Amino acid sequence: MTDPRRVLHPATPGLPDAGHLPARPTVAVVGGGIAGLAAATALADRGVQVHLYEREPDLGGRVAGWTETMPDGTPAAMNRGFHAFFRQYYNLRNMLRRIDSDLGMFAPLDDYPLVDGDGRRDTFRGLPRTPPFNAMAFALRSPTFRLRDMIHLDAKAAAPLAKVSVPQTYWQLDDQDAESFLQDINFPVAAQHLAFEVFSRSFFTRPEALSAAELATMFHIYFLGSSEGLVFDVATANFDVALWRPMEQYLRGKGVQVRTGTAVRGVTPVGLGFLVTDDSGGTVRADGVVLATEVPALQRIVADSPDLGDSEWRYRIGEMGSAAPFVVRRLWLDRPVQADRPAFLGTGGLPPLDNISVLNRYEVEATEWAQRTGGAVVELHAYSVAEDTPQLREQLDARLHELYPETVGAGVVHEVTLCRADCPRLGPGDFARRPTVLTPQEGLVLAGDGIRIDLPVALMERAATTGMAAANALLDRFGVRGHDLYTVPTQGRSAVLRTLAGRADRSDGRVSV
């Protein structure tokens, strides 16, 4: 919250608490990931009775944490992979301040170097925080951003990167894929790997399958739209310990009925409210419902709830898709990696590897195991794959050995490989037909990182923001005051860049240096 140009989106006024109403409303929140937890927190903080359903045994959704058992019986922390908590994730961080006002569960990661197949290495260490000087300094010292390449950049085609405006950018670029957009602006091929491909794959999507509008908005959020800096924080313990157990305790203290290991079967409109039925046949009467699940579960619930919404809305739900599968491979090695290996290394042009994390650099459970055994805990990610195969795992291990040769002779004490395909598709043309937080069904709202909200947010922050927005919509319906939201600026913050981009629109499109 250090950027003076962050944007406040004020809540609708109303009563300070649901206790001032003649009857306390009840809301069912379906999904215990970030979106559902944000909605449940916002509602419970205003005195609404909340029933929170989560199909899995642990809260956190795709950021859940749990415990594995190693062959010798030793417990080992596990989750679905590295997550970066950027400082411009205002709404997510404000939710987590409920459990620690100082956000002591995080530690800063001062750099996340990027390396490509030719050995070129970029770094974010020591960059200025203020746009556009952050991106300029990054480009000037980067081995992949050569001046002679940048001279040939098509400024007219690239203008949307400098003058992002949400949601207008989506109407302008969403029908185009990110790879074609980068080709159209004549962006240097080597720089594509490190400046854009690494980030596009953070959406679990290859550039050719990612909306160009998502890419442009991402560039705005992380580079040109915020002075919070280009580095981020990481959780210092496994997510269940650092985040979700304390959050569950907080919610229970607010009277929330937390039902883990319980899936919702269907939602039936009844009068002015709803009847929510879980997979055991149990029911809850609710005045409002938040559906905050991943796409396949949302589609299943809607399909099994024939009276919800209208035909057009149900069709749009059915048209949603999931991104390609991703693989997380965690290895407990019997020897350390070199002391200068970063906690996180992004890769480009080194398929199938997308990044390497050395967990014992920052996560306490991995640190304690490494100190006790003399080993290391290493995690390999492969985004947007066809499937998990023995060959893929071998290729990932080979890339690890190539980049970190000291691991070649390391023994694997334990390994866990996960393959999931439950991230939302953010493909070309999806934005216009993507369902929004509000639905045709009064009292029913949606949340999640696959749900449309016309604000500059992405990934975990989109989940948290839609969750808060869903809660605000229900609070407004009840006549209770909502919660303020914050984002980076909704348009390009640099007047100079906007002016130059406007001139490029009216010129032949070539950069003059």
N, C-alpha and C positions, 0 to 999 in steps of 0.2 A: 504493500500500500504506500509506496514511496513516490509513485509517478503523479505529479500534480495535475496531469492532464487525463488521468483515469476518469471514466464517465460514470456518474451516478444515475441509475435508473430507479427513481423513487417508487416505493410501494403505494398502492391505493390506500387512502386513509380509512379508518373504521374504528370499531371498539378495540380497546387495548388487549382484551383477552376474551376467549369464548365463555369464561365464567360470567360475563355480563349478559349473556344471552338467556332467554327463558329456559332453554334446554341445551345441554352440552352436545354438540354434534360429534358424530363418529365417522372416521374415514378409514377405509382399508387401503393400505399401500402394498402393492403386489410387486415384490422384487427387493432384495436387500443389498443391491449393489450401491454404487455412489449415488445414482439418481434417486433410488428409493430411500436411502438413508437421508439424503438432503431434504426430500419431501417430508419424511417422517419427523425429522428434527424441526423443520420450519412449522409444521402443524402442531407438534407437541409443545413447542415453545409458546404458542398462543393458546394453550389450554384445550386443544382438540383431543378427543379420545382416539388413539391410533392403534390399529391392528396391523402389524408389519409381518408379511409372509415372505419367506425365503425358501426356495426349493432345496438348496444345498444345506449341509449341516453347519456351514460357516457363513457369516456375513462378509460383504465386500465385493461380491460379484466377480468380475474379472480381475479385481485387485485383492481377492481373498488370500489368506494365508492359513496354513495348516501344518501338521507335523507328520513326517514320514519316519519309518523305523528302519535303521540301517541293519546290515546283516548281523552285526554283533549286538543288536538290541539297543543301540544308542539312538535316541530321538534326534531327528534332523529337521530343521525348519525348511518349508517348501512353499512356493507360491508360483504364480503363472508368469513370472518374469519381471524384469527391471521396469520401473516406472519413474518418470521424471516429474517432480512436483515444482513446476515453474512458479516464479514469484508473481506472475500476472494471472495466476489461477485464483482470483480474488474470492469467488463464491465458495469454492472448495475449501480454501484455507480458512475462510470465516466460519464454515461449518465445523472444521476441526478445532477451531479456537474454543469451542464449547468444552472440549476435554483438556485443552492446555492452551491458555491464552497466549503463551509465549512460543507455541509451536515447537516445544522442546523435543518432539519426536523426530524432527528433521535435522539434518546436517547439510551444509552446503557442499556441493561438488564444484570445485573451482575450475574444472575443465572437463570437456568431453571431446577428446581429439577424434578426428576423422581420417581414415587412411583409405587409399584406393589401390587398385590392382597393380599400378606402376610404382607404388611405394610413396606417393606424394601424401603429405600429411598436413592437415589443417587443424587449427586450434582456436578455441574461444577464450583462452586465458588472457587476462589483462586488457580486454577490449573496453573502450569507453561505453558508457551505458546509454547515452543519449542518441536517439535516431536523428538524422541518418548517419551520424559519425561512426556508430557501431558497425553498420554494414560496410561503410567505406573503409574503415580500418581493417576489417576482416578481409575485404577484397584486395586491398593494397599489399598486405603481407602474405597473401595466400599463394602457394605455388601453382594452384589450378586456375586462378583468375589472372591471366596474363593480359597486360594492357593492349597488346595487338589484337587479342580476341575480343576484348570489351569494346574496342573501336568499331567493330563490325556488328555490334548489337543493334537490332532493329528497335529503335526507341519508340516508334509509333506503336508497334505491336506489343512492346513491353510496358506501355503507359499504364495499363491496369494494375501493375505491381506497385506503382508509386502512388496512385490515387484510388486505392481500395476504398469502397464504400459499401457497407452492409445494410440492406440486402442487395443493393443495385449491382454489385459485382457478380452475384449469382445469376441475375437475369442476363448479364453481359457474357459470362464465360462458362456457365454450367454445362452447356451442350457440347463443349469441347473437352477433350481429355488432356491431362497435364503434359504428357509427352509431346503431343502435337503442338501445344502452346509453346513449349520450350524450343521446339524446332522452328516454329514460326518467328520467334523473336531472335533466332540465331544465337541462342545461349550456348556458350562453350561446352562441348561434350564432356570434357573432363570435369568441369565445374558442376555439370548436371549431377554427376554421381554423388558429389559431396554436399552441394548446396541444396539440392532438391530431392534426389532419389532417396537419400537417407531419411528425410522427413516424410516423404510420401509413404514410405514403408512403415512409418510410425502409425499410419492409418491402416496398416496391414494390407496395403494395396500397392501394386506396381504402378508406375506413372501412366502407363497406357490404359489403366483401368480406373484412374482417379480423376475426378472432376477438376478441370483447370481452375474453377472458382474456389474449390477447397484449397488448392495449392496457393493461389493468390492470397486468400484469407489467412492461411497459415503463415505465409511470408510476412504479412502485416502483423499478426499477433506476436510472432517471435522475433522479428527483425526490425521492421520500420514503424510499428504501431505502439511500442511500449518502451519506456526507459527503465523498466525493472531489471534489465540485463539479460544476457543470452545464456547465462548459466542457471542452474537449478538446484533444488534440494532433493535429498533422498531420505527415505525412512531409515533410521538407525537400527531398527529391529524388524523382524518379520511382520508383515502387515497385520496379522491377527493380534499380535502383542502391542505393536505401536499404535494402531488405529482403531480396529473394529471391536475388540473386547472393551476398551474404554468407552467407545461410542455406544455399544450395547448397554453398558452399565449406565451411561448418561440417559439413554432413552427409557430404560426401565425405571430410572429415578423420576422420570416425567410421567410415568404411568402407562407407557407404551407396552402393549402386549406383543412381544417378539416371538414369532413362531418359525423357528428354523426347521429345516427338514420337512417343510410342508409346502406343497405346490397347490396352486389354485386351479380348480377344474373349470369354473365358469362364473360369470357375473350376470345376474338377471335383474333388469329394472323392475322395481316394485314401488308403485306410487311415485313419490318424489325422491325415493332412495333406491337402494340396491340390496340384493341378497347375494352374498359372496359364498361360494361353496368350494371347500378344499378337497383334496384327493381322498381324504378319509370319510367324506360325507358331512363333515362339520360345516356349519353355516354361521355367518355373521351378518346382521342387518347394519347397513352403513348409509350415511347421508351423502357420502362422496367416495369415489374410488380413484386411486392413482395406479395406472398400469406402468410399471417401470422395469420391464423385463428386457432380455435380449430379443432380437427379432423373431426367431422361431417360436419362442414361448408366447410372445405377443400374438402371433398369427394363430397359434393353437387355441389360446384363450378366446380370441374373437370368433374363431370358427365354431367353438363350442358354446358360444353365447349368442344365439341367433337374433335376439331382440336388441342387441346393442347397435347404436349408430344407424346410419342409412346405407344404401347400397353403394354409393360412390365412395364413402369413407371406408367401408369394408373392402372394397376393391383396392383402394390405395394401401391398406394394410397388407393385403395379399400380394401386392406388387413389390413390397420391400424385399431386400435381399441381404445376404451376408457376404462379407469379404471372403477371399480365399483362406484356406487353413494356414495356421502358423505353428511353428514348432519351437518349443523351449526345451533345451537339453542342459541339465545341470549335472556337473561332475564333481565329486569329492575326490581330489587327487592326493597321492601319498607324499608329494613334495611341493614346495612353494613355487610360485612364479617369481620372476625377477622383481625386485623391490620397486623398480621404476615403472612397472606396468600400471596403467591408469585403472581406476575403478570401472570406467566405462569407455569402450572404444567402438565408435561407429565405423562401418565399412561400406565401401561402394565398389562395384565392379569386381567383387570377390564371391560370386555365387557358390553355394546357396547362403553363405553367412551374411548376416546383417549387422550383428554386433557381438561383442564379447564383454561380459561383466566379470569382475573379480570381486565376489561378494564379501570376502573377508577384508576388503578395504573399507567397508562401511556398515555391514549388517552384523550386529553383535553376536548372533548365534553362530554365524559362519566364522567370525573372528575367534570366538572361544574354541571352536572345533579345530581351526587351523593352528592356534597356539598350543593346544593340547597334543596334537598329532604331528605337527611340523609340516602339514600339508597345505592345500589351498582348495577353495570352493569356487569353481568357474562355471559360468553360464553362457551358452551359445544360443543365439536366436536366428531363425530362418523364417522370414515373413513371406506371405503370399506364395505358398508352395502348393503342389498338386496333392501330395499326401505324405505321411510319415513312412519312410521305408528304411531298411538296413543300409541301403546305399546312401541315402540322405544323411544318416547319422555318421557314416564313415567319412563322407565329404566334409561335414561340419568339423569332425575331429581333425581331419587333414588340414583344414584351414587354421585351426587352433595351433597345430604343430608348425605350420608355415609362418604364422605371425609371432608365435611365442615358442621358439625352438626348444626352450628348456622343458617343455611339457612332453617332448617326444618319448622319453623313456619313463614317463610317470605312470604309476599304477593307478587304476581306478578303484577306489575303495567302495564307492557306491555311485549309482547314476539313476536319474529319473528323467524320462523324456515324455513331454506332454505334447499332444497335437489337438488343437481346438479350431473350430470354424464358427464362432459365434459373435464376431465383430460386425458392425453394420457395414453394408455396402454404401460407398459414397461416390458412385460412378457418374459419368456424364449423363445429364438429363434427369438425375434423381431428385434434385432439389424441388422442382415445381410440383412433383407429385408426392413428396415425402409428407407424412402426416405431421401435424403440428401439436403443440401442447393442448390446445383446446380441441374439442371434438363436437360433433353434432348432438351428442348425448349430454344433456345438462347434468352436471355433477360428476362426469367422467372426464379425466384428463390423462395425458400421456407424458412420460419423461424417459430420458435416456440419450446416449450419444448418437443414436440414429434418428432422433426426433428433431424436426425442424424448429429452430428458433432464430429469429432474424437479428442476431447479435454476433459480434466477432468473438466466438468461443469455439473450442475444439477439444476433442478427446475427453479426458477426465473433467475438464472444466465445462464442457458442453453437458455432460451428465449432471454435474452438480447444479448448473444454471437452469436446466430444464426441470430438475427436481424442485428447486426453489420456486420457479415460475408456476409449476403445477400446483404447489401448495398455495401460492399467492392467489391463483385463480379460485381455488376452493374457499380460501379465507374471505376473498371479496364476495363470494356468493353467500357466505354466512354473515357478512357485515362486520368482519373482524379485520383489523389492520394487518397488512402483509409485511414483507421484509424487503429492504432495499437490496438491489443488485448492483454490481459494479462490473465494468468491462474496460478493456483498452479502448481508445477512441474508435468510434464507429466509421471513421474515414481516415485516409492518410493524414498524418499529423503534421507533415512538413509542407508549409505553403510553397516553399521553393520547389520541392519535388512535384507538387501538384501543378505549379505553373509550368515547369519544364515539361511535364507529361502532357499538359494541354497544348504546349507549343509543338511537341512531337506529333500530336494528333493532327496538327494542321500543316506539318512539314512532310518531307519525303521520308521521314522516319529514321534517318541516320544520326548517330550520336556525333556531336562535334566536340573535340577534346582540345 
